[in-house]
Amino acid sequence: MSRTSSLEIEYPSSDGKPMAESDLHRDWMVRIIELLIAHFAGQKVYVSGNLLIYYVEGDPRKCMAPDAFVVKDCDPRRRKIYKLWEEGKSPCFVLETTSDSTRGEDQQAKMRLYARLGVAEYFLYDPLGDWLEPPLLGYRIMGGGYVPLEPDNEGGILSEELGIIFRLEEGQLALFNASTGSRLQTAAERVKGAEHRLQEAEAEIHEAEVRAQEAEARAKALEEELNRLRGQQGP
């Protein structure tokens, strides 16, 4: 293909399909992306989702749009589309939020495609718990195909690529730092948590000031009582 004809090919930033089947699926998609972005902030890691990934140069029909994906050792700048032949790296991790309309594709065509493109880990989460059993599944590529990842004693599935444990808590997906055990939070949740801790610290300072004032008042009263008693003793 000549350079001129290659430049004329258009790679759209939208496929015209809805972002998600329902508000719930959209909310979880956004939340997972935000959690991963906050976790990898400041690192050379690109996190995105619902973004078209083109994997065959010259053929804009060959594309996919994972609900959430991570590319390590990659510039984290914002993009409109992701071209594999320009970036030189496939995602190391993909997560799909499964619904009634996507469950067949998520567990068949997408699995084959992601394996062919070398996506090391593939996770599936069903927010409603209606289409997957169990609602959280994890796979790792081995020998050209995916093998299931076994949950730990608490039902968590470790992503070795991300260093993150994915775990269901009453059906809700929670992410934990595998090294520290701390729960992942979005940037907004971190700010809210910091504000709450600040409020608690200010309340403790206020309580300490009140106690100090009360102690000072008691000391002053005791001093006055002592002076009164001494005055009653006479010379």
C-alpha positions in Angstrom: 0.0 0.0 0.0 1.4 3.4 -1.0 1.8 6.2 1.6 -0.8 8.3 -0.2 -3.5 5.6 -0.2 -2.7 4.8 3.5 -3.2 8.4 4.5 -6.6 8.5 2.8 -8.0 5.8 4.9 -10.3 7.0 7.7 -10.3 5.4 11.1 -13.4 6.7 12.8 -13.4 7.4 16.6 -16.9 6.0 16.9 -18.6 2.9 15.7 -22.1 4.3 16.2 -23.0 1.7 18.8 -24.3 2.6 22.3 -21.7 2.8 25.1 -23.4 0.2 27.2 -26.6 -1.8 27.4 -27.9 -0.1 30.6 -27.1 2.7 33.0 -25.7 0.1 35.4 -23.3 -1.3 32.9 -22.2 2.2 31.8 -21.6 3.2 35.4 -19.5 0.1 36.1 -17.5 0.6 33.0 -16.7 4.2 33.9 -16.0 3.3 37.5 -13.5 0.5 36.6 -11.7 2.8 34.2 -11.5 5.5 36.9 -10.2 3.1 39.5 -7.4 1.9 37.1 -6.5 5.4 36.0 -6.2 6.5 39.7 -4.1 3.4 40.5 -1.6 3.9 37.7 -1.5 7.8 37.9 2.0 9.0 37.3 3.2 5.8 35.7 3.9 5.0 32.1 0.6 3.1 31.8 -2.3 3.9 29.4 -5.8 3.1 30.7 -8.9 3.6 28.6 -12.2 2.0 27.7 -14.9 2.1 25.1 -12.2 3.4 22.7 -11.8 1.9 19.3 -8.6 -0.2 18.9 -7.7 -0.7 15.2 -5.5 -3.8 14.7 -5.1 -4.1 11.0 -3.4 -1.3 9.1 -5.4 -0.3 6.0 -8.7 -2.0 7.2 -10.8 0.2 9.4 -13.3 -2.7 9.7 -10.9 -4.5 11.9 -11.5 -2.9 15.3 -12.6 -3.5 18.8 -13.7 -1.4 21.7 -13.1 -3.1 25.1 -15.0 -1.8 28.0 -11.7 -1.3 29.9 -8.2 -2.0 28.9 -4.6 -1.3 30.1 -1.4 -1.0 28.1 1.8 -1.0 30.1 5.0 0.9 29.2 2.9 3.2 27.1 2.4 7.0 27.0 -0.7 7.7 29.1 -1.8 10.7 27.0 -5.4 10.9 25.9 -6.3 9.5 22.5 -9.3 9.4 20.1 -8.4 6.0 18.7 -5.7 3.4 19.3 -3.8 2.0 16.3 -1.8 -1.1 17.2 0.7 -0.7 14.3 1.5 2.8 15.5 1.6 2.1 19.2 3.5 -1.1 18.8 1.8 -2.7 21.9 -1.4 -4.6 22.5 -3.3 -4.2 25.8 -2.0 -6.5 28.5 -5.4 -6.5 30.2 -9.0 -6.3 29.1 -12.2 -6.3 31.1 -15.7 -6.6 29.6 -18.9 -5.8 31.6 -21.1 -8.6 30.4 -24.8 -8.2 29.6 -27.5 -10.2 27.9 -26.6 -8.7 24.5 -22.8 -9.2 24.8 -22.4 -12.5 26.8 -22.1 -14.7 23.7 -19.6 -12.4 22.0 -17.7 -11.8 25.2 -17.1 -15.5 25.8 -16.5 -16.5 22.2 -15.5 -14.1 19.4 -13.8 -11.6 21.7 -11.9 -14.2 23.6 -10.5 -15.6 20.3 -9.6 -12.1 19.0 -8.0 -10.9 22.3 -5.9 -14.1 22.4 -4.8 -13.7 18.8 -3.7 -10.1 19.6 -1.7 -11.3 22.6 -3.8 -9.7 25.4 -2.3 -11.5 28.4 -5.3 -11.3 30.7 -9.0 -11.2 30.0 -11.6 -10.6 32.8 -15.4 -10.6 32.6 -17.8 -9.0 35.1 -21.5 -9.4 35.2 -22.9 -6.5 37.4 -26.4 -8.1 37.5 -25.2 -11.7 38.1 -27.6 -13.0 35.5 -25.4 -14.0 32.6 -22.1 -15.3 34.1 -21.6 -18.0 36.7 -19.8 -16.9 38.8 -20.3 -13.2 37.9 -16.6 -12.6 37.9 -14.3 -14.6 35.6 -10.6 -14.2 34.9 -8.4 -15.8 32.2 -4.7 -15.7 31.3 -3.3 -16.5 27.9 -1.3 -19.8 27.7 -0.3 -21.6 24.5 -2.3 -19.3 22.3 -5.6 -19.6 24.2 -7.1 -18.6 27.5 -7.1 -20.7 30.7 -9.3 -19.8 33.7 -7.7 -18.2 36.7 -8.6 -19.9 40.0 -10.1 -17.6 42.7 -8.3 -17.4 46.1 -9.9 -18.4 49.4 -11.9 -15.1 49.5 -13.1 -15.4 45.9 -10.6 -12.9 44.6 -8.9 -13.3 41.3 -5.3 -11.9 40.9 -4.3 -10.0 37.8 -0.6 -10.6 37.6 -0.3 -8.0 34.9 -1.8 -5.2 37.0 -0.9 -6.4 40.5 -4.5 -6.0 41.4 -7.0 -8.4 43.0 -10.5 -8.4 41.7 -13.1 -9.5 44.2 -16.9 -9.6 44.6 -18.4 -8.1 47.8 -22.1 -8.9 47.9 -22.1 -9.0 44.1 -20.3 -5.6 43.8 -16.8 -5.6 42.2 -14.0 -4.3 44.4 -10.3 -3.9 43.4 -7.4 -4.2 45.8 -3.7 -3.5 45.6 -2.1 -7.0 45.7 1.0 -5.7 47.5 -0.6 -3.6 50.2 -4.1 -5.1 50.4 -5.6 -1.6 50.2 -8.8 -1.0 48.4 -8.5 1.0 45.1 -10.4 4.3 45.0 -11.2 6.8 42.3 -9.5 10.2 42.4 -12.8 11.7 43.6 -13.1 9.0 46.4 -9.5 9.8 47.5 -10.3 13.5 47.7 -13.5 12.7 49.7 -11.5 10.4 52.0 -8.9 13.1 52.6 -11.6 15.7 53.3 -13.2 13.3 55.8 -9.8 12.6 57.6 -9.3 16.4 57.7 -12.7 16.9 59.3 -11.9 14.2 61.9 -8.5 15.8 62.7 -10.2 19.2 63.1 -12.8 17.7 65.3 -10.1 16.1 67.5 -8.3 19.4 67.7 -11.5 21.2 68.7 -12.2 18.5 71.4 -8.6 18.9 72.7 -9.0 22.7 72.8 -12.3 22.3 74.8 -10.7 19.8 77.2 -7.8 22.2 77.6 -10.2 25.1 78.4 -12.1 22.9 80.8 -8.8 21.9 82.6 -7.7 25.5 82.7 -11.1 26.5 84.3 -10.8 23.7 86.9 -7.2 24.7 87.7 -8.3 28.3 88.1 -11.2 27.3 90.4 -8.9 25.1 92.5 -6.4 27.9 92.8 -9.1 30.3 94.0 -10.4 27.7 96.5 -6.9 27.1 97.7 -6.4 30.9 98.2 -9.7 31.1 100.0 -8.8 28.3 102.4 -5.4 29.8 103.1 -7.1 33.1 103.9 -9.3 31.4 106.4 -6.3 30.0 108.3 -5.3 33.5 109.4 -1.7 34.5 110.4 
